[in-house]
Every structure is written in structure tokens, then in C-alpha cells.
Amino acid sequence: MENLDEKTQKSLVWLDRSAEVLDNKFRIPGTKIRFGIDALIGLFPYAGDVITFLISGFLVLVMARYGISGKLVLKMLGNIWVDGMFGTVPFLGDIFDLRYRANLKNVNLVKEYVAEGKHGGSAWGVILLILFLIALMIGLSIFAIWKISQWLWASF
């Protein structure tokens, strides 16, 4: 990565640190199990998953800003989608969060992409798609929360 300009190197370092805080910052004492703020926020049912999905989506947008290909952006979006979908399952989603680490996967994808010299191309079409999908996921999450709330209210 020595052949990258200083701005790109600094951006990659910032992205790497951000992903580290989100996915791998802390360790459960006496174990090798690591987790990040993503897993902690995800402990709040549904709302936490929406928040972490938005944070991960923001990181994808930041990474896409550097001209990576639309195909790579879609892979990264797929990673946060998988993380978000499994994360909504109570308890099992929290365990999944400890192992999947979508943000670190995405930063590593960008690093590999840049190291291979394929760092180029526009992703604006994909960025708009990402924004649409994020809005759709938020809408579906709100709808699911509403339906669950109605069901709980009717049960009591």
C-alpha cells in the first residue's frame, strides 16, 4: 500500500480503525472472543440493529467515495445486509455479531481491491441503490416493530 497517495492511505487507516472499533475493539476477559460497539448496540432489540446497519451503510458510502467499483460496493452492501438480517434475530443475532464482523470484512475488501491496482471506476449508481436499500430496510424494520408491538399489545 506504499504506492498510494497520502490522502488515500489516511482514509484507509481511518476506515480500518473505525471498523476495528465497530467489530473488534473489546475482548471478553479470559477468552479470545472479541467484539465491538456494533455488538453492544445490537443488544438493543431491533432499534440497535437499525442503528448499526446505518453506521455500516455510512462506512460503505465513505469507502465508495474513493471510486471503487460498483461490484465491490454491492459485495460490501451484501455483507452489511447479512449482518443486519441475522442481527434482528433475538439472542442468536447477537452471537452471530460476535463472529461475522461485516465492517472489518468490508475494509479488507477495499484494501485488497486497492492493493490489486483496480482502484477506479464510478459507483454513483450503486450509491443511489444503497441509499434506496437502506431506506427500504429502515422502513421494513419500522413496519416489523409496529406489527410486533401490535401483536404484543393485543396479547395483553
C-alpha positions as CSV (number, residue, x, y, z in Angstrom):
1,M,0.0,0.0,0.0
2,E,3.1,2.2,-0.1
3,N,2.3,3.3,-3.6
4,L,-1.0,5.0,-2.6
5,D,-1.2,8.8,-2.2
6,E,-1.2,10.1,1.4
7,K,-4.9,11.0,1.4
8,T,-5.9,7.5,0.4
9,Q,-3.6,6.0,2.9
10,K,-5.0,8.2,5.7
11,S,-8.5,7.3,4.6
12,L,-7.8,3.6,4.7
13,V,-6.2,3.9,8.2
14,W,-9.3,5.8,9.4
15,L,-11.6,3.2,7.9
16,D,-9.6,0.4,9.4
17,R,-9.7,2.0,12.9
18,S,-13.5,2.6,12.5
19,A,-14.1,-1.0,11.6
20,E,-11.9,-2.2,14.4
21,V,-13.9,-0.1,16.9
22,L,-17.2,-1.4,15.5
23,D,-16.3,-5.1,15.2
24,N,-13.2,-6.0,17.2
25,K,-12.3,-3.4,19.9
26,F,-13.0,-5.3,23.1
27,R,-12.2,-8.8,24.4
28,I,-14.2,-10.9,26.8
29,P,-11.7,-11.5,29.7
30,G,-10.2,-14.9,29.8
31,T,-11.2,-15.7,26.3
32,K,-10.1,-15.0,22.7
33,I,-13.6,-13.7,21.9
34,R,-13.5,-10.2,20.5
35,F,-16.5,-7.8,19.9
36,G,-17.1,-4.2,19.1
37,I,-19.5,-1.4,19.6
38,D,-21.7,-3.0,16.8
39,A,-22.4,-6.0,19.0
40,L,-23.1,-3.7,22.0
41,I,-25.5,-1.5,20.2
42,G,-27.1,-4.6,18.6
43,L,-28.1,-5.8,22.1
44,F,-31.0,-3.3,21.9
45,P,-33.6,-5.3,20.0
46,Y,-34.4,-4.0,16.5
47,A,-33.5,-0.4,17.2
48,G,-29.9,-1.3,17.8
49,D,-29.8,-3.4,14.6
50,V,-31.2,-0.5,12.6
51,I,-28.6,1.9,14.1
52,T,-25.7,-0.5,13.4
53,F,-27.0,-1.1,9.9
54,L,-27.0,2.7,9.3
55,I,-23.4,3.1,10.7
56,S,-22.2,0.2,8.4
57,G,-24.0,1.8,5.5
58,F,-22.3,5.1,6.2
59,L,-18.9,3.3,6.1
60,V,-19.8,1.8,2.8
61,L,-20.7,5.2,1.4
62,V,-17.4,6.6,2.7
63,M,-15.5,3.7,1.0
64,A,-17.5,4.1,-2.2
65,R,-16.5,7.8,-2.3
66,Y,-13.0,6.7,-3.4
67,G,-14.1,5.4,-6.7
68,I,-14.2,1.7,-6.0
69,S,-16.3,-0.4,-8.5
70,G,-20.0,-0.9,-8.2
71,K,-19.5,-4.7,-7.9
72,L,-17.3,-4.2,-4.8
73,V,-19.9,-1.8,-3.3
74,L,-22.6,-4.5,-3.8
75,K,-20.4,-7.1,-2.1
76,M,-19.9,-4.7,0.8
77,L,-23.7,-4.0,0.9
78,G,-24.3,-7.7,0.9
79,N,-22.0,-8.1,4.0
80,I,-23.9,-5.4,6.0
81,W,-27.2,-6.9,4.8
82,V,-26.3,-10.3,6.1
83,D,-25.1,-8.8,9.3
84,G,-28.3,-6.7,9.6
85,M,-30.7,-9.6,8.8
86,F,-29.1,-12.1,11.2
87,G,-28.7,-9.4,13.8
88,T,-32.5,-8.9,14.0
89,V,-32.9,-12.5,15.4
90,P,-33.0,-12.1,19.2
91,F,-30.1,-13.6,21.0
92,L,-28.9,-15.7,18.0
93,G,-28.2,-12.4,16.1
94,D,-26.0,-11.2,19.0
95,I,-24.0,-14.4,18.8
96,F,-23.7,-14.0,15.0
97,D,-22.4,-10.4,15.5
98,L,-19.5,-11.8,17.6
99,R,-18.3,-13.8,14.6
100,Y,-19.4,-12.1,11.3
101,R,-17.7,-8.7,11.6
102,A,-19.1,-7.1,8.4
103,N,-17.3,-3.8,8.8
104,L,-13.9,-5.5,9.0
105,K,-14.7,-7.7,6.0
106,N,-15.6,-4.6,4.0
107,V,-12.5,-2.7,4.9
108,N,-10.4,-5.8,4.0
109,L,-12.3,-6.0,0.6
110,V,-11.3,-2.4,-0.1
111,K,-7.7,-2.9,0.9
112,E,-7.5,-6.0,-1.4
113,Y,-9.1,-4.0,-4.2
114,V,-6.7,-1.1,-3.8
115,A,-3.6,-3.4,-3.5
116,E,-4.5,-5.2,-6.7
117,G,-4.5,-1.9,-8.6
118,K,-8.2,-2.0,-9.5
119,H,-9.0,1.2,-7.6
120,G,-11.1,3.1,-10.1
121,G,-14.5,3.5,-11.6
122,S,-17.6,5.2,-10.6
123,A,-20.1,3.9,-8.1
124,W,-22.8,6.6,-8.1
125,G,-25.5,4.4,-9.4
126,V,-24.7,1.8,-6.7
127,I,-24.6,4.6,-4.1
128,L,-28.1,5.6,-5.0
129,L,-29.1,1.9,-4.9
130,I,-27.5,1.7,-1.4
131,L,-29.4,4.7,-0.2
132,F,-32.6,3.3,-1.5
133,L,-32.0,-0.1,0.1
134,I,-31.0,1.5,3.4
135,A,-34.3,3.5,3.4
136,L,-36.2,0.3,2.4
137,M,-34.5,-1.7,5.3
138,I,-35.4,1.1,7.8
139,G,-39.0,1.1,6.5
140,L,-39.2,-2.7,6.8
141,S,-37.7,-2.6,10.3
142,I,-40.2,0.1,11.4
143,F,-43.0,-1.9,9.9
144,A,-41.8,-5.1,11.7
145,I,-41.5,-3.2,15.0
146,W,-45.0,-1.8,14.5
147,K,-46.5,-5.3,13.8
148,I,-44.7,-6.9,16.8
149,S,-45.9,-4.0,19.0
150,Q,-49.5,-4.5,17.8
151,W,-49.2,-8.2,18.4
152,L,-47.8,-7.7,21.9
153,W,-50.5,-5.1,22.7
154,A,-53.2,-7.4,21.6
155,S,-51.7,-10.3,23.6
156,F,-52.1,-8.4,26.9
